[in-house]
Amino acid sequence: MFVEANGTRLHYLEWGRAGRVLVLIHGLGDNAHLFDDLAPAFVDQFRVIAYSRRGHGRSDRTPPYDNATLVRDLIGLLDELGIESADFAGYSMGGNEMTALAVAQPGRVNSMVYLDSAFDYSDPDYARAAAAVTPILRCIPPDEYFGGLEQMERVEAYCRESEQAPVATELFESEILKGPAREYSRIRCPVLAIYAQATLSPNIKDEARRRAGALWEEEYIAPFRTSSMARVRREIANIEVLSVPGGHNDFLFTAREQVVGAMRRFLHV
């Protein structure tokens, strides 16, 4: 379905029709179908909404793409769907909009789940890591991107939509690195931060890519992950931190049981 929000047309998916509302926010270069596999785990208690942010999936490609605009899009989506408040789960870049909303309009955010997204991408350490990404780690085909996933039909709609509507990721990456910085200390709702144990899947098939990813991980991302975990523990008053197996790209599928179990306990269902 589609909704007009903040002057742009956003595509969204919906599972369930009753109960509390759970809003799922995807990452950079993704689309709402990223959650086709995860969302059904919550329909017994939730009306689950996943949307494609502007510039992604079937949503409009109207600039600008700064975080303030993306947050206004999210607020417009909530308003148009009649959602006064909700629980939120944001994957990767999706943590940006979610965090900013919790700070700007705390009454609308009942709780938040960071799905490998409790990272401040405006941090200079992340900028250094992003600058060190080699070409072999940039263009990863779907069967490598989801390195630990054997049943590719679980991401069929996601891959199809990604191929039909590719994202100009460099435009978004520049905005991500600009900030604004995460204001974790201003978050008042309960938070669950789930971290994947690695960035690239440990099961990625291409040996050269796996080796390059391991070197990049060791030098840049592992230290950034450690400092990020320490920071959220220090700055967010009510937080639970959990690490699950898998890589950033595939843990929602390969560690689905752990992710769903942790989210359901956190959400008290």
C-alpha positions as CSV (number, residue, x, y, z in Angstrom):
1,M,0.0,0.0,0.0
2,F,1.0,3.6,-0.4
3,V,0.6,6.8,1.8
4,E,1.4,10.4,1.2
5,A,3.7,11.7,3.9
6,N,5.6,14.9,4.2
7,G,5.0,15.6,0.5
8,T,6.3,12.2,-0.7
9,R,4.7,8.9,-1.6
10,L,5.9,6.0,0.6
11,H,5.3,2.3,0.0
12,Y,4.5,0.2,3.1
13,L,3.6,-3.3,4.0
14,E,1.2,-4.4,6.8
15,W,0.8,-7.6,8.7
16,G,-2.0,-8.1,11.2
17,R,-4.7,-5.6,11.9
18,A,-5.2,-5.5,15.7
19,G,-3.2,-5.0,18.9
20,R,-0.2,-2.8,19.5
21,V,1.7,-1.3,16.6
22,L,5.2,-2.4,15.7
23,V,7.0,-0.3,13.1
24,L,10.0,-1.8,11.3
25,I,12.5,0.5,9.6
26,H,15.0,-1.0,7.1
27,G,18.6,-0.1,6.4
28,L,20.5,1.7,3.6
29,G,19.8,0.2,0.2
30,D,17.0,-2.0,1.5
31,N,13.2,-2.0,1.1
32,A,10.2,-3.0,3.2
33,H,10.4,-6.6,2.1
34,L,13.5,-7.1,4.2
35,F,11.1,-7.9,7.0
36,D,8.9,-10.4,5.1
37,D,10.5,-13.2,7.1
38,L,10.5,-11.5,10.5
39,A,7.2,-9.6,10.7
40,P,4.9,-12.7,10.8
41,A,6.5,-13.7,14.2
42,F,4.6,-10.8,15.8
43,V,1.2,-10.8,14.2
44,D,-0.4,-12.6,17.2
45,Q,0.1,-9.4,19.3
46,F,0.9,-6.6,16.9
47,R,-0.2,-4.7,13.8
48,V,3.2,-4.7,12.1
49,I,4.1,-1.9,9.6
50,A,7.2,-1.8,7.5
51,Y,7.8,1.0,5.0
52,S,10.4,1.8,2.3
53,R,12.0,5.2,3.1
54,R,12.1,7.8,0.3
55,G,14.7,6.8,-2.4
56,H,14.1,3.1,-1.6
57,G,11.9,0.3,-3.0
58,R,8.7,1.6,-4.6
59,S,8.7,4.9,-2.6
60,D,9.3,8.2,-4.3
61,R,12.9,9.3,-5.1
62,T,12.3,12.9,-4.2
63,P,15.3,14.5,-2.4
64,P,16.5,15.6,0.0
65,Y,17.7,12.6,1.9
66,D,18.9,14.2,5.2
67,N,17.9,12.6,8.4
68,A,15.6,15.4,9.5
69,T,13.6,14.9,6.3
70,L,13.4,11.2,6.8
71,V,12.2,11.6,10.3
72,R,9.4,14.0,9.1
73,D,8.5,11.3,6.6
74,L,8.2,8.8,9.4
75,I,6.0,11.2,11.4
76,G,3.9,11.8,8.4
77,L,3.5,8.0,7.9
78,L,2.4,7.6,11.5
79,D,-0.1,10.5,11.2
80,E,-1.6,9.2,8.0
81,L,-2.0,5.7,9.4
82,G,-3.6,7.0,12.6
83,I,-0.8,5.7,14.8
84,E,-0.3,7.8,17.9
85,S,2.4,5.7,19.4
86,A,4.2,2.5,18.6
87,D,7.1,0.1,19.4
88,F,9.9,0.5,16.8
89,A,12.6,-1.8,15.5
90,G,15.3,-0.3,13.2
91,Y,17.8,-2.2,11.2
92,S,21.2,-0.7,10.3
93,M,20.6,2.9,9.1
94,G,17.0,2.5,10.4
95,G,18.4,3.3,13.8
96,N,18.9,6.9,12.7
97,E,15.2,7.8,12.1
98,M,14.1,5.8,15.2
99,T,16.6,7.5,17.5
100,A,15.7,11.0,16.3
101,L,12.0,10.3,16.6
102,A,12.4,9.1,20.2
103,V,14.2,12.4,21.0
104,A,11.9,14.7,19.1
105,Q,8.6,13.1,20.0
106,P,9.2,10.8,23.0
107,G,5.5,10.2,23.5
108,R,5.2,8.4,20.2
109,V,7.9,5.8,21.0
110,N,7.0,3.2,23.5
111,S,10.1,1.1,23.1
112,M,12.9,0.6,20.6
113,V,14.9,-2.4,19.3
114,Y,18.2,-1.7,17.6
115,L,18.8,-4.5,15.0
116,D,22.5,-4.1,14.6
117,S,21.8,-0.4,14.4
118,A,23.1,1.0,17.7
119,F,25.9,2.7,15.9
120,D,26.5,6.4,15.5
121,Y,27.4,6.7,11.9
122,S,28.5,10.3,12.3
123,D,31.4,9.0,14.5
124,P,34.8,9.7,12.9
125,D,35.7,6.1,13.6
126,Y,32.9,4.9,11.4
127,A,33.9,7.4,8.7
128,R,37.4,5.9,8.7
129,A,36.0,2.4,8.5
130,A,33.7,3.4,5.6
131,A,36.6,5.0,3.7
132,A,38.6,1.8,4.1
133,V,36.0,-0.4,2.3
134,T,37.7,-2.0,-0.7
135,P,35.9,-2.6,-4.1
136,I,35.6,-6.3,-3.4
137,L,33.4,-5.5,-0.3
138,R,31.2,-3.0,-2.1
139,C,29.4,-4.9,-4.9
140,I,28.3,-8.2,-3.3
141,P,25.8,-10.4,-5.2
142,P,22.7,-11.5,-3.2
143,D,23.8,-15.1,-2.7
144,E,27.0,-13.7,-1.1
145,Y,25.3,-10.8,0.7
146,F,23.2,-13.3,2.6
147,G,26.1,-15.6,3.0
148,G,24.7,-17.8,5.7
149,L,21.2,-18.1,4.2
150,E,20.4,-21.4,2.4
151,Q,16.7,-20.7,1.6
152,M,17.0,-17.7,-0.7
153,E,13.2,-17.7,-1.3
154,R,13.0,-16.1,2.1
155,V,14.4,-12.9,0.5
156,E,12.9,-13.3,-3.0
157,A,10.6,-10.3,-2.9
158,Y,13.4,-8.2,-1.2
159,C,15.9,-9.1,-4.0
160,R,13.4,-8.6,-6.8
161,E,12.5,-5.1,-5.5
162,S,16.1,-4.2,-5.0
163,E,16.9,-5.2,-8.6
164,Q,14.0,-3.2,-10.0
165,A,14.6,-0.1,-8.0
166,P,18.3,0.3,-7.2
167,V,19.2,3.0,-4.7
168,A,21.8,5.7,-5.2
169,T,23.6,4.7,-2.0
170,E,26.3,7.3,-2.3
171,L,23.7,10.1,-1.8
172,F,22.6,8.6,1.4
173,E,26.0,7.7,2.6
174,S,27.1,11.3,2.5
175,E,24.1,12.3,4.6
176,I,24.7,9.5,7.1
177,L,28.3,10.6,7.7
178,K,27.2,14.2,8.1
179,G,25.1,13.3,11.1
180,P,23.5,14.5,13.2
181,A,25.1,12.6,16.1
182,R,23.0,10.2,18.0
183,E,21.6,11.8,21.2
184,Y,21.3,8.6,23.2
185,S,21.2,10.3,26.6
186,R,17.9,11.9,25.7
187,I,16.1,8.5,25.1
188,R,13.6,7.8,27.8
189,C,11.9,4.6,26.6
190,P,13.2,1.0,27.1
191,V,15.7,-0.1,24.6
192,L,17.0,-3.5,23.3
193,A,20.2,-3.3,21.3
194,I,20.9,-6.5,19.4
195,Y,24.4,-6.7,17.8
196,A,25.5,-9.2,15.1
197,Q,28.9,-10.7,15.9
198,A,30.4,-9.6,12.6
199,T,29.7,-7.3,9.6
200,L,30.1,-9.7,6.7
201,S,28.6,-13.2,7.2
202,P,31.2,-15.7,8.4
203,N,29.7,-18.1,5.9
204,I,30.4,-15.9,2.8
205,K,31.4,-18.2,0.0
206,D,34.0,-16.2,-1.9
207,E,37.4,-16.7,-0.3
208,A,39.0,-13.4,-1.3
209,R,35.9,-11.5,-0.2
210,R,35.8,-13.4,3.1
211,R,39.5,-12.7,3.7
212,A,39.2,-9.0,2.9
213,G,36.1,-8.7,5.1
214,A,37.9,-10.3,8.0
215,L,40.8,-7.9,7.8
216,W,38.5,-4.9,7.6
217,E,36.5,-6.2,10.5
218,E,39.5,-6.7,12.7
219,E,41.1,-3.3,12.0
220,Y,38.0,-1.1,11.9
221,I,34.7,-2.5,12.7
222,A,35.3,-4.8,15.7
223,P,36.8,-1.8,17.7
224,F,34.0,0.4,16.6
225,R,31.4,-2.2,17.7
226,T,33.0,-2.5,21.1
227,S,33.1,1.2,21.7
228,S,29.5,1.5,20.4
229,M,28.3,-1.1,22.8
230,A,30.1,0.6,25.7
231,R,28.6,3.9,24.7
232,V,24.9,2.8,24.6
233,R,25.3,1.1,27.9
234,R,26.7,4.3,29.4
235,E,24.3,6.8,27.8
236,I,20.9,5.0,27.6
237,A,19.3,4.7,31.0
238,N,17.1,1.7,30.3
239,I,18.9,-0.7,27.9
240,E,19.5,-4.4,27.4
241,V,22.4,-5.3,25.1
242,L,22.6,-8.7,23.3
243,S,25.0,-10.3,20.8
244,V,23.8,-12.9,18.3
245,P,25.6,-15.1,15.8
246,G,25.9,-14.1,12.2
247,G,26.8,-11.1,10.0
248,H,25.2,-7.8,9.7
249,N,23.6,-8.8,6.4
250,D,22.2,-12.1,7.3
251,F,21.7,-12.4,11.1
252,L,18.0,-11.5,10.8
253,F,17.6,-14.8,9.0
254,T,20.3,-17.1,10.3
255,A,19.7,-16.0,13.9
256,R,16.0,-15.5,13.5
257,E,15.0,-17.6,16.5
258,Q,17.3,-15.7,18.9
259,V,16.2,-12.3,17.5
260,V,12.5,-13.1,17.7
261,G,12.8,-14.6,21.1
262,A,14.7,-11.6,22.5
263,M,12.3,-9.2,20.9
264,R,9.2,-11.0,22.3
265,R,10.6,-11.1,25.8
266,F,11.6,-7.4,25.6
267,L,8.1,-6.5,24.3
268,H,6.5,-8.6,26.9
269,V,4.6,-10.9,24.6
